[in-house]
Structures are given as structure tokens and as C-alpha cells.
Amino acid sequence: MSKIKVIVNGACGKVGKEVVKAVLKESSLELVGAVDITGAGSDIGELAGIGKSGVKVTGDLAKTINDTKADVVVDFTIPKTIMGSIKAATSAKANVVVGTTGISESDLKEISSLCKQNGVNVLVAPNFAIGAVLMMKFASEAIKHMPKAEIIELHHDQKLDAPSGTSIKTAEMMKKASGIKDIPIHSVRLPGFVAHQEVIFGGLGQTLTIRHDSISRESFMPGVILAIKKIKDIKGLVYGLEYLL
């Protein structure tokens, strides 16, 4: 069986480097490209701290896809550039695994259209940590029985968007499960955090807290690898890692 050819977009970022390391460890995957606005010409393995990989950082996503015939692009960039990256990747007939947050409802509709136009698949996941996906599922079940709830999400102070994609997705799932229209979300941005969220339920004489903590960006990698391997089997746009579990 041929290996899945993977490009990491945003490869020089903190999560991007973890994706690079995770892909290189997988025998069924082949890292064929690393794209970033910084580090052009450098070996991405050396930048990620694991030694030479033979893959140089480039700055043009569309050209890199065409040059490598990549099957999947994994995107961990920033909100203001993500739609341009998705358009470039889908136009080049590559499937896309998106971990970048800040994607709106209108963006999702546009991505769905891009999938249909180009015959490719896109997975947008607000959170790739398996524990976070379970936290969202448990919260959407709990709200059926304890309808008073609020969400607190806590991230590092370099995170550009608030509220987080995970908290928005959690609230959507809870609303859908219960019919409740408004679930307050509180955002905290402080140094020392990575990615954390708790959903607090209040009832008569009791509270229930469902919390997930990512204490390392490595926590996202099992979900990312799962998405890379399964994206060819989905159809069009899928929003949320839970659909692959």
C-alpha cells in the first residue's frame, strides 16, 4: 500500500512542529512538504529538533502541492490566512485537515462549496485532543439533565481568537442536544496555560464540572494522525473530530 503524502502548512509553528514529528513517526505517512512564512530553505526536521528530514520549508502552498502531488494538507496557521490556504489546497485537489480556529459559519458554507467544486474532502476540527472530544460529548449529554450551564475556556496568551473554537463547538452541541438557546462562554488568556476547558452545570444543591486539560501540544497528535488517515473516506466537509471516532 502506498504511503499517504502529507504537507504541513504552518510547519514552523508550535503545533506545526509537533505535526511534523508525528507524521515522520508514522510508517503509513510520508512528509513531502513543509510550508510556512518563515524558515524558507531550512530543513523542517532540524527546526523541529529531530535532525535532518530531507524536507525543506517552502513559502508557496499551491506550488508545493503541485510539486509533491500531496494527498493531504494539515493546516495549523492563523485565522486571517486560513481561508486562503483552504482555497489554494482544494483548488490543487488536495484533501485538507484543518486545526486552525476562527472559522465562521459563512466560512464553513464556502468550504463545503469548495469541496463540491473540486471533489475533495475537508475536516475542520476545533480540537484534535480525543479527551476534548469526549468532554464535548459528555457535556451535550449532561445538559439534558442539568440545563443550567456555563463554559470557561482557558488558553495561552498568544492565542489570537476568543472564544475558542472548542468552546463554540461545545456550546453548539449542547444547544442541539437540549434546545437551550444561550450558553455563556468565558475566555481566559494568560501565560502558563496551553488549552483547557470546563463546562460547569448547576442544579438544586449540586454542581457538576466536566473539564479537559491539554498540558502538552502532543495531546492533539493522535487526533491529527487519525484525521490524515481517514480523510479520504469522508465526503465533502466534516466539522468535528467526533465524526471520525
MOFENUR-V163888 format. One record per residue. RES is the residue in one small letter. PHI is phi as a letter, one per 20 degrees, with the letter a starting at -180 (* if undefined). PSI is psi in whole degrees, -180 to 180 (999 if undefined). D_LAST is the distance of its C-alpha to the last C-alpha in whole Angstrom. Layout:
res = (RES:RES)
phi = (PHI:PHI)
psi = (PSI:PSI)
d_last = (D_LAST:D_LAST)
This chain:
res = (m:s:k:i:k:v:i:v:n:g:a:c:g:k:v:g:k:e:v:v:k:a:v:l:k:e:s:s:l:e:l:v:g:a:v:d:i:t:g:a:g:s:d:i:g:e:l:a:g:i:g:k:s:g:v:k:v:t:g:d:l:a:k:t:i:n:d:t:k:a:d:v:v:v:d:f:t:i:p:k:t:i:m:g:s:i:k:a:a:t:s:a:k:a:n:v:v:v:g:t:t:g:i:s:e:s:d:l:k:e:i:s:s:l:c:k:q:n:g:v:n:v:l:v:a:p:n:f:a:i:g:a:v:l:m:m:k:f:a:s:e:a:i:k:h:m:p:k:a:e:i:i:e:l:h:h:d:q:k:l:d:a:p:s:g:t:s:i:k:t:a:e:m:m:k:k:a:s:g:i:k:d:i:p:i:h:s:v:r:l:p:g:f:v:a:h:q:e:v:i:f:g:g:l:g:q:t:l:t:i:r:h:d:s:i:s:r:e:s:f:m:p:g:v:i:l:a:i:k:k:i:k:d:i:k:g:l:v:y:g:l:e:y:l:l)
phi = (*:f:f:e:e:c:d:d:e:n:f:e:f:f:f:g:f:f:f:g:f:f:f:f:e:e:f:e:d:c:f:d:b:c:d:a:f:c:m:g:n:e:f:f:f:f:f:e:n:c:n:f:d:n:d:e:f:c:d:d:f:g:f:f:f:f:f:d:l:f:e:c:d:d:d:c:d:c:g:f:d:f:f:f:f:f:f:f:f:f:f:e:m:d:f:c:d:d:d:f:e:n:e:e:f:f:f:f:f:f:f:g:f:f:f:f:f:d:m:c:d:c:d:d:c:f:b:e:f:g:f:f:f:f:g:f:f:f:f:f:e:f:f:f:d:c:f:e:b:c:d:d:d:c:c:f:f:e:f:e:d:b:f:f:f:f:f:f:f:f:f:f:f:f:f:f:f:d:n:f:e:c:c:f:c:d:d:c:c:b:f:o:e:d:b:b:b:c:d:d:d:d:c:f:m:b:c:c:c:d:c:c:c:e:e:b:f:f:f:e:f:g:f:f:f:g:f:g:f:d:f:f:e:e:c:m:e:c:d:p:f:g:f:d:e)
psi = (133:150:153:123:125:136:137:119:127:32:-23:-2:173:-47:-38:-42:-37:-38:-43:-49:-41:-41:-43:-24:-19:122:-24:-3:152:120:114:-11:151:119:136:160:-10:163:13:132:-13:153:123:-29:-42:-41:-32:-5:20:12:176:135:-16:3:120:147:133:169:-6:107:-50:-44:-40:-39:-47:-38:-34:-13:44:146:-38:136:128:121:116:79:-125:157:-39:-15:-8:-42:-37:-39:-42:-41:-43:-43:-46:-36:-30:9:32:143:156:132:116:119:-4:133:-180:15:129:174:-42:-35:-43:-40:-41:-40:-41:-41:-40:-38:-46:-42:-36:-2:38:174:146:127:121:118:117:-25:132:-2:126:-39:-36:-39:-42:-40:-43:-42:-45:-39:-38:-21:-41:-34:-18:-25:-24:87:-7:113:153:155:133:122:138:126:168:158:1:-6:130:-23:148:133:165:158:-35:-43:-37:-45:-41:-47:-40:-44:-40:-41:-43:-38:-27:-21:0:138:-30:123:109:142:131:131:136:131:104:149:149:-26:157:-80:120:148:140:143:120:125:136:133:-175:109:19:158:157:130:127:118:143:139:124:109:-4:146:-14:-22:-23:-17:-41:-38:-39:-46:-42:-45:-42:-44:-29:-8:-28:-18:-10:177:114:-137:132:131:100:131:-23:-25:-12:-8:999)
d_last = (23:24:22:20:22:21:23:23:24:26:26:28:27:25:22:23:24:21:19:23:23:19:19:23:22:19:21:19:20:23:24:27:27:27:28:30:33:34:35:36:37:36:34:30:30:33:32:29:31:30:33:34:31:33:31:33:32:33:33:33:29:30:33:30:28:31:32:29:28:24:21:19:20:19:20:21:24:26:26:29:28:25:26:28:26:24:27:28:25:24:28:28:25:22:19:18:15:17:17:20:20:23:22:24:23:26:24:21:23:25:22:21:25:25:22:24:27:26:23:21:17:16:13:14:12:15:13:11:12:9:12:12:9:10:14:13:12:14:17:16:17:20:22:22:25:26:26:28:26:26:24:25:23:25:25:28:31:30:27:28:27:27:25:22:19:17:19:20:16:17:20:19:16:19:21:19:19:22:25:26:27:28:26:28:26:28:28:29:30:32:32:30:27:24:21:21:20:22:22:25:26:29:31:34:35:32:29:25:24:20:20:18:20:19:22:21:20:18:16:14:14:11:9:12:12:9:10:13:12:10:12:15:13:12:15:17:16:13:13:10:7:5:6:4:0)
